[in-house]
Amino acid sequence: MSARAHPTLALRPMLSADVPLMADIFRASIADLTGDDYSEPQQEAWASVADDEDEFGRKLAGQLTLVATMGGSPVGFASLAGTDTIDMLYVHPAAAGQGAGAMLADALEKLAGARGAETLKVDASDSAAGFFQKRGYVPQRRNTVGINDEWLANTTMHKTLGKGGVS
């Protein structure tokens, strides 16, 4: 019996051909990973942001967007808006807890630091706040965001970056 290697995680830039899959990852992540914190109508409103894939793709293309792959297949993505804001970080539920989110966050922190950011901020969903808090992000304020006819809460969090994006 031969040993099987675990699929390796890797990062690459997002390609325009990735947009439909990024939209699928976005929707699946919201549907499967946020149910403890948001109602079904809230989840549906949130996921509807990807309904217009052209607009969703333009948003991601206008930011620095990285794709996490496992065994060569995309399992997550994250985007850096400007020099100092994590706009999106989503991992497919089938790959959650396997390091893709941490790898994406590490990369954005390093890139933000390399671009001169002293702090990195994120508006973390209630479902993601613990992930960011473990990484050294400090809650600053609570927010309420309206999407369609639903209101969703999140928390603006900041992390002080050291040289090269590492705190």
C-alpha positions in Angstrom: 0.0 0.0 0.0 1.5 3.3 -1.0 1.1 6.6 1.0 -1.0 9.3 -0.6 0.1 12.8 -0.5 -2.3 15.4 0.7 -3.4 17.8 -2.1 -1.1 20.8 -1.9 -2.4 24.3 -1.4 -1.1 27.0 -3.8 -1.9 30.6 -4.7 -2.2 32.2 -8.1 -3.7 35.4 -9.6 -7.3 35.3 -10.6 -8.0 34.9 -14.3 -11.1 36.2 -16.1 -12.1 32.6 -16.8 -12.3 32.0 -13.0 -15.2 34.4 -12.4 -18.0 31.8 -12.7 -16.2 29.5 -10.2 -15.4 32.4 -7.9 -19.2 33.3 -7.9 -20.0 29.6 -7.1 -17.4 29.6 -4.2 -18.9 32.9 -2.9 -22.4 31.5 -2.9 -21.5 28.1 -1.4 -19.5 29.7 1.3 -22.4 31.9 2.3 -25.0 29.1 2.1 -23.0 26.6 4.1 -20.8 28.5 6.5 -22.9 31.5 7.7 -26.1 29.9 8.8 -25.4 30.2 12.5 -25.1 34.0 12.3 -27.4 35.0 9.5 -31.0 34.1 8.5 -31.8 32.4 5.2 -33.2 35.7 3.7 -30.0 37.5 4.8 -27.9 34.7 3.2 -29.9 34.9 0.0 -29.5 38.7 -0.2 -25.8 38.5 0.5 -25.3 35.7 -2.1 -27.2 37.8 -4.7 -24.2 40.1 -5.0 -22.8 37.4 -7.4 -26.0 37.1 -9.5 -24.6 39.5 -12.1 -21.4 37.6 -12.9 -20.1 40.4 -15.2 -20.3 43.0 -12.4 -18.9 40.5 -9.8 -16.0 39.8 -12.2 -15.4 43.5 -12.8 -15.2 44.1 -9.0 -12.7 41.2 -8.5 -10.7 42.3 -11.6 -10.5 45.8 -10.2 -8.8 44.6 -7.0 -5.8 42.4 -6.4 -7.5 39.0 -6.3 -5.8 35.8 -5.5 -7.1 32.3 -5.9 -6.3 29.4 -3.5 -6.0 26.1 -5.2 -5.9 22.6 -3.7 -4.5 19.9 -6.0 -4.7 22.5 -8.8 -8.5 23.2 -8.3 -9.7 26.5 -7.1 -11.1 26.3 -3.5 -11.1 29.9 -2.4 -10.3 33.5 -3.2 -9.5 36.8 -1.5 -9.2 40.4 -2.8 -7.3 43.4 -1.6 -9.0 46.7 -2.3 -6.6 49.6 -2.5 -3.5 49.1 -0.3 -5.2 48.4 3.0 -8.6 46.6 2.8 -9.5 43.0 2.5 -12.7 43.2 0.6 -13.5 39.5 0.1 -12.1 36.3 1.5 -14.2 33.2 0.8 -13.4 29.5 0.9 -15.5 26.7 -0.5 -17.2 24.7 2.4 -15.6 21.5 1.2 -12.1 23.0 1.8 -12.9 25.0 5.0 -10.5 24.5 7.8 -7.7 23.1 5.6 -5.5 26.2 5.5 -6.7 28.0 2.3 -8.2 30.9 4.2 -5.1 31.4 6.3 -2.9 31.2 3.2 -5.0 33.8 1.4 -5.0 36.1 4.5 -1.2 35.7 4.9 -0.6 36.7 1.3 -2.9 39.7 1.4 -1.2 40.9 4.7 2.2 40.6 3.0 1.1 42.3 -0.2 -0.6 45.2 1.8 2.7 45.6 3.8 4.7 45.6 0.6 2.4 48.3 -0.8 3.1 50.5 2.3 0.1 49.8 4.4 0.7 50.1 8.1 -2.7 48.6 9.0 -5.0 46.3 7.2 -8.7 46.4 7.7 -11.6 44.1 7.0 -15.4 44.3 7.5 -15.7 40.8 8.8 -19.0 39.0 8.8 -20.1 37.6 12.2 -19.2 34.2 10.8 -15.6 35.3 10.0 -14.8 37.6 12.9 -13.3 34.8 15.0 -11.0 33.8 12.1 -9.7 37.4 11.9 -9.5 37.8 15.6 -7.2 34.8 15.9 -4.9 36.4 13.3 -4.5 39.6 15.4 -7.3 41.7 14.0 -8.9 44.0 16.6 -12.6 44.9 16.4 -13.2 48.6 15.9 -16.9 49.1 15.3 -20.1 47.3 14.4 -21.8 48.0 11.0 -25.1 47.3 9.4 -25.1 46.8 5.7 -28.3 46.9 3.5 -28.5 44.4 0.6 -31.8 44.3 -1.2 -34.4 44.4 1.6 -32.2 42.7 4.2 -29.8 44.2 6.9 -26.6 42.3 7.7 -24.3 43.1 10.6 -20.5 42.9 10.4 -17.5 44.3 12.3 -14.8 46.5 11.0 -11.5 45.0 12.3 -7.9 46.4 12.0 -4.5 44.6 12.2 -1.3 46.5 12.6 1.3 45.3 10.1 5.0 45.2 10.6 7.7 45.4 8.0 6.7 43.2 5.0 3.2 42.9 6.2 4.0 40.6 9.2 3.0 41.8 12.6 
